[in-house]
């Protein structure tokens, strides 16, 4: 978290608030398809991810956008696409006051709220999106990138005809194979007949 940057971690007493920051980052990764909350476009010279965190430049913040001078990367989802419980939880988790970070229980409530507010896409049956998004986020993103993150696999017909390479027969032959024993390998006259 920002408050630990530049500190010697061997001598710092870790707190629950530090863990809450890590939990919020993990949840952000899941909801924003692998994006990092501090990976954005800074209105200034390029800065490292570490510096963006140390300077608390939450790239997706709606409340502090003028202060952070950072915006989400192009094509990314934004906080306003999510219910208020989720966007507020992220604003607080990546805000200025570490003592106010959401707890695990707070996240459970926010995520249950998100689950209850999902809409089902009318075009692609595997698309569910936050109702606040104003339309299917996944259709919108796939139209820009040409890649559907949640494609409808039931519409795909197999293009390989049934076992034209005789795979089933080869598997049957492999399973029927047995390794020879020592007696099978030695000629009959060389078989041991007792003590010499």
C-alpha positions as CSV (number, residue, x, y, z in Angstrom):
1,X,0.0,0.0,0.0
2,X,1.1,3.6,-0.5
3,X,2.0,4.1,3.2
4,X,4.5,1.3,3.1
5,X,6.5,2.5,0.0
6,X,10.0,3.4,0.8
7,X,9.9,1.8,4.2
8,X,12.0,-1.1,5.5
9,X,9.4,-3.9,5.5
10,X,11.5,-6.0,8.0
11,X,10.9,-3.3,10.7
12,X,7.3,-2.4,9.9
13,X,4.4,-3.7,11.9
14,X,1.9,-4.9,9.4
15,X,-1.8,-4.1,10.0
16,X,-5.2,-5.3,8.8
17,X,-5.4,-2.1,6.7
18,X,-2.4,-3.3,4.7
19,X,-4.1,-6.6,4.1
20,X,-7.3,-4.8,3.1
21,X,-5.3,-2.9,0.5
22,X,-4.0,-6.2,-1.0
23,X,-7.5,-7.7,-0.9
24,X,-8.9,-4.7,-2.8
25,X,-6.2,-5.1,-5.4
26,X,-7.0,-8.8,-5.9
27,X,-10.8,-8.0,-6.3
28,X,-10.0,-5.2,-8.7
29,X,-7.9,-7.6,-10.8
30,X,-10.8,-10.0,-10.9
31,X,-13.5,-7.4,-11.8
32,X,-11.4,-5.4,-14.2
33,X,-10.1,-8.4,-16.2
34,X,-6.5,-8.3,-14.9
35,X,-6.0,-4.5,-14.9
36,X,-4.2,-3.0,-11.9
37,X,-5.9,-0.1,-10.1
38,X,-2.8,2.1,-10.4
39,X,-2.1,1.3,-14.1
40,X,-3.4,4.3,-16.0
41,X,-2.4,7.3,-18.1
42,X,-0.8,9.9,-15.9
43,X,-1.0,13.5,-17.1
44,X,2.7,14.1,-16.9
45,X,6.0,12.3,-17.4
46,X,5.8,8.5,-17.3
47,X,6.0,7.1,-13.8
48,X,6.5,3.5,-12.7
49,X,3.7,1.5,-11.1
50,X,5.6,1.7,-7.8
51,X,5.6,5.5,-8.0
52,X,1.9,5.6,-8.9
53,X,1.1,3.5,-5.8
54,X,3.4,5.5,-3.6
55,X,1.8,8.8,-4.8
56,X,-1.6,7.2,-4.5
57,X,-2.6,7.8,-8.1
58,X,-5.6,5.5,-8.3
59,X,-6.1,5.6,-12.0
60,X,-9.8,4.7,-12.0
61,X,-10.9,7.2,-9.3
62,X,-13.9,9.2,-10.2
63,X,-13.8,11.3,-7.0
64,X,-10.1,12.2,-7.1
65,X,-9.4,12.3,-10.8
66,X,-8.3,15.9,-10.8
67,X,-6.1,15.2,-7.9
68,X,-4.5,12.0,-9.2
69,X,-4.2,13.4,-12.8
70,X,-4.5,9.8,-13.9
71,X,-7.2,8.2,-16.1
72,X,-7.9,4.5,-16.9
73,X,-6.1,3.0,-19.9
74,X,-8.1,3.0,-23.2
75,X,-10.6,0.2,-23.5
76,X,-10.8,-0.5,-19.8
77,X,-13.9,-0.8,-17.7
78,X,-14.6,2.2,-15.4
79,X,-16.0,2.5,-11.9
80,X,-19.2,4.1,-13.1
81,X,-20.1,0.8,-14.8
82,X,-20.5,-0.8,-11.4
83,X,-23.1,-0.4,-8.6
84,X,-22.4,2.3,-6.1
85,X,-21.4,-0.2,-3.4
86,X,-18.5,-1.5,-5.6
87,X,-17.3,1.9,-6.9
88,X,-17.4,3.4,-3.3
89,X,-15.5,0.4,-1.9
90,X,-12.7,0.9,-4.5
91,X,-12.6,4.7,-3.9
92,X,-12.3,4.0,-0.2
93,X,-9.8,1.2,-0.6
94,X,-7.5,3.3,-2.8
95,X,-8.3,6.6,-1.1
96,X,-6.2,8.7,1.2
97,X,-7.2,7.2,4.5
98,X,-5.9,3.7,5.2
99,X,-8.1,3.2,8.3
100,X,-11.2,3.5,6.2
101,X,-10.4,0.6,3.8
102,X,-13.2,-1.9,3.3
103,X,-12.9,-5.2,5.3
104,X,-13.4,-8.6,3.8
105,X,-17.0,-8.5,5.1
106,X,-17.5,-5.1,3.4
107,X,-16.4,-6.7,0.2
108,X,-18.7,-9.6,0.6
109,X,-21.7,-7.3,0.9
110,X,-20.5,-5.2,-2.1
111,X,-20.0,-8.2,-4.3
112,X,-23.4,-9.7,-3.3
113,X,-24.9,-6.4,-4.3
114,X,-23.0,-6.6,-7.7
115,X,-24.2,-10.2,-8.2
116,X,-27.8,-9.1,-7.6
117,X,-27.6,-6.3,-10.1
118,X,-26.2,-8.2,-13.1
119,X,-28.0,-7.9,-16.4
120,X,-28.1,-10.7,-19.0
121,X,-27.1,-9.8,-22.5
122,X,-29.8,-10.1,-25.2
123,X,-27.3,-11.1,-27.9
124,X,-24.7,-13.4,-26.3
125,X,-26.1,-15.8,-23.7
126,X,-22.8,-16.1,-21.8
127,X,-22.6,-12.3,-21.2
128,X,-23.6,-10.9,-17.8
129,X,-22.7,-7.3,-17.0
130,X,-23.3,-4.7,-14.3
131,X,-26.6,-3.0,-14.9
132,X,-25.0,0.4,-14.3
133,X,-22.9,-0.1,-17.5
134,X,-25.8,0.9,-19.7
135,X,-25.4,-2.1,-22.0
136,X,-23.3,-5.2,-22.4
137,X,-19.8,-4.3,-21.5
138,X,-18.4,-7.6,-23.1
139,X,-20.1,-6.9,-26.5
140,X,-18.7,-3.4,-26.4
141,X,-15.2,-4.5,-25.6
142,X,-15.2,-7.3,-28.1
143,X,-16.4,-4.9,-30.9
144,X,-13.3,-2.8,-30.2
145,X,-10.8,-5.6,-29.7
146,X,-12.3,-8.4,-31.9
147,X,-11.8,-10.7,-28.9
148,X,-14.8,-12.0,-26.9
149,X,-13.7,-12.8,-23.3
150,X,-16.9,-14.9,-22.7
151,X,-17.8,-16.5,-26.0
152,X,-20.8,-18.8,-26.3
153,X,-19.2,-22.1,-26.7
154,X,-22.5,-24.0,-27.4
155,X,-22.7,-22.4,-30.8
156,X,-19.4,-23.9,-31.9
157,X,-19.6,-27.0,-34.0
158,X,-16.7,-29.5,-33.9
159,X,-14.8,-29.4,-37.1
160,X,-12.9,-32.7,-36.6
161,X,-14.6,-35.7,-38.0
162,X,-14.9,-38.7,-35.7
163,X,-11.6,-40.5,-35.4
164,X,-10.2,-40.4,-38.9
165,X,-6.7,-41.2,-37.6
166,X,-7.8,-44.3,-35.8
167,X,-6.9,-42.9,-32.4
168,X,-9.4,-45.2,-30.6
169,X,-7.7,-48.2,-32.2
170,X,-4.2,-47.0,-31.2
171,X,-5.3,-46.5,-27.6
172,X,-6.9,-50.0,-27.5
173,X,-3.6,-51.5,-28.8
174,X,-1.5,-49.5,-26.3
175,X,-3.7,-50.7,-23.4
176,X,-3.6,-54.3,-24.6
177,X,0.3,-54.3,-24.7
178,X,2.0,-56.0,-21.8
179,X,5.6,-55.9,-21.0
180,X,7.5,-59.2,-21.3
181,X,8.7,-61.0,-18.2
182,X,12.3,-62.2,-17.7
183,X,11.2,-65.8,-18.6
184,X,9.7,-64.5,-21.9
185,X,13.1,-62.9,-22.8
186,X,15.5,-65.7,-22.0
187,X,15.7,-68.6,-24.4
188,X,14.4,-72.0,-23.1
189,X,17.8,-73.5,-22.7
190,X,19.1,-70.6,-20.7
191,X,16.4,-70.8,-18.0
192,X,17.9,-71.4,-14.6
193,X,17.4,-75.0,-13.4
194,X,18.6,-74.7,-9.9
195,X,21.9,-74.2,-8.1
196,X,25.0,-74.8,-10.2
